[in-house]
Amino acid sequence: MAKKLFVGNLPFAMNDDQLREIFAAYGNVVSANVVIDRYANRSKGFGFVEFENEEDASKALASLNGTEQMGRNIAVKEALAKPERQDNQ
């Protein structure tokens, strides 16, 4: 089953491919995306990486949390479930 990780404190210059490359060393990455501010058109400094299985995600979390990437110490945690949106009616 797929497992998604939250990655915080990313360097603002990092892109999706660079994020994927860092995490691919620990297993099969299904997706890797850096969240972009649509108004400023630049990274918000965090992103998400989804692994094909939980074991690989756990290895990546344990190995990469607190490591330096492009001059910043990244924070890796399990991603929380996205809350349901409530439309105001």
N, C-alpha and C positions, 0 to 999 in steps of 0.2 A: 504494500500500500504506500502511496506517495506521502511524503512528509515535507512540510514547508518550514523554512527557517527565516527569521527576521535578521537582517544585518544592518546594524546602526553605526554611526560615526564614519561613514564612507568618505573617502576623499571626493571632493566635488568634481574632479576631473575624471573619475572612474566611469566607464560605460558598461553596458550589459555584457559585452564580450569579455572584458577584463574580469568582471565579477564571476562569470561562468568559468573562466580559466582557473581562477584561484580555487574554486570549490570542486572542479572536475577531478582534481587529484584524489578525492575521497570517494568517488563513485559516479554513477550515471545521473547527471543533472538534467532534469526534465525542462526546467525553465530558470532563468536568472534575469531579473530586471531591477534596474535602478529607477526609483521614483523621481519623476521630473515635475518641477513646478511649471504649470502650463502658462503662467503669466510672465515669469522671469526666464523661462526656457532654459533652466539649469537644474542640476541635481538638487534634491532636498537633503541629501546626505544619508539616505537610507534606502534599503531595497529588500528584495525577497529572492530566495533561492529554493527551488523545489527539487527534491531528490526522488528517484524512483522507489527507494525503499528506506525504511526507518533506520536500519543499521548504518547505512552510509551517511545519513543525516546526522546521526549521533556521533559518528567518528569525526565528521567535519566540525560539528559544534565543539566537541572536546578539544580538537586540535587547533582551531582557528580563533576561538574566542580570546580576545585580548592581544592578538598578534598585530604587528605593524604591517600595514599595506599602504604603499605610496605615502609614507610619512604620518599616517594616523593609525591609532590602535582601534581596530574594529571590535564591535560588540556583536556576538552571535547568540541568538536565543530562539527557542521554539516560537513560531508565529502563532498568534492567537486567532481564533475563529473570527471572521469578519462579522460584526454585528448587523442584524437585519435593519434595513432602512424603514423608517416610519414616515410616510407621506402625510403632511399636514393637510387636512381636508376641511 
